[in-house]
Amino acid sequence: MMFDFTETQLMIQETARKFAEEELAPSAAERDEKEEFPYNAVKKLGELGFMGMIVPEQYGGAGLDMISYVLAIEEISKVDASCGVIMSVNNSLVCYGINEWGTEDQKQKFLIPLATGKKLGAFALSEPEAGSDASNQKTTAVRHGDYYLLNGTKNFTTNGAHADIILVMATTDKLKGSHGISTFIVEKGTPGLSIAKKEKKLGIRSSDTVSLAFQDCSVPAENRIGEEGFGFKFAMKTLDGGRIGIASQAVGIAKASLEASLKYSKQRKAFGQYLADFQAIQFKLADMATKIDAAQMLTLKAAALKEEGKPFAHLAAMAKLYASMIAVECASEAIQIHGGYGYIKEYNVERYLRDAKITEIYEGTSEVQRIVISRSLLKD
């Protein structure tokens, strides 16, 4: 499969690259150190149309294709993976979920402000006892007339502290297992919703990750997405698309690692010659470049299949599995090439490694991706 990018796709890529270099690069390391959420950057991303890239224009989105989305996430994540995941969650999980399965009223009320960047979204699925086993939901939603009362705890919620709109999965019928889970749109400020804990993380420290507590949180029945019992299917289908975003983030981190290594190896001398003149370094660079291209091709193929409306879940899993592995590998190699300097914060490569690791974990661990892939292979 060949990818000849269109003029529009190249324009989106260049716009994202310019934004990342001019708006994110100057403060990325400082925000990482201070664990500071990029308020202004997210607002500007919304103004540029990057927070609702694949949402139809009628709902405030840019109406772009999946390839443009992949290219944009890569460029943002090359400079600041924290902004990359903020953008990915809002696009791939929240906007996509409401656009695909929300009612017209839900789209008008929630999707438009999300897609235009006026509001930020979060996706609350994980719980203390429901990580990879997402069907083991303990958060409950009990109906009382025209509203539900939600009780429980969600953890590892990206954007949770700053989100205006949160998609929450909760059990509406315990006897039905995964078929008894439903999805609700919960607005910031709803009585009974609180931030229980902000996590201190290894990487992507400029994005917030929090636990959310629901205590008799009253949510209108009209905020339920789909019928009762649709929630687990909704979550799994939404995550299929989300994995393309995370694969793109991983490719961006890997590319940043390679670019930093190329630059450093051409400037640093050892034993009277540049590092780039040593075959050992050349081979590292060659391997990094080859694996990055392979990861990007997998990601683009998954994106193209999704864009065409064809089955893509197994390709998305492959892309995330491989791209995340390559992101960690390339970031580690970048530190090795930088030697002692790679281990200190003056150089960005140590941040790349810290940011890369989470791509092997969130939106489905590498082990979960292998389950998805193997089931696809064996289903016939």
VENSULBEL-V693793 format. One record per run of one state. SS is the DSSP state (@ for helix, = for strand, . for the rest). FROM is the first residue (numbers start at 1). TO is the last residue. If there is no record, write none. Layout:
SS,FROM,TO / SS,FROM,TO
This chain:
.,1,6 / @,7,34 / .,35,38 / @,39,47 / .,48,56 / @,57,59 / .,60,65 / @,66,79 / .,80,80 / @,81,101 / .,102,103 / @,104,115 / .,116,120 / =,121,124 / .,125,126 / =,127,127 / .,128,129 / =,130,130 / .,131,139 / =,140,144 / .,145,146 / =,147,158 / .,159,164 / =,165,171 / .,172,173 / @,174,180 / =,181,187 / .,188,192 / =,193,198 / .,199,208 / =,209,220 / @,221,223 / =,224,225 / .,226,230 / @,231,267 / .,268,268 / =,269,270 / .,271,272 / =,273,274 / @,275,277 / .,278,278 / @,279,307 / .,308,312 / @,313,343 / .,344,348 / @,349,360 / .,361,365 / @,366,378 / .,379,380
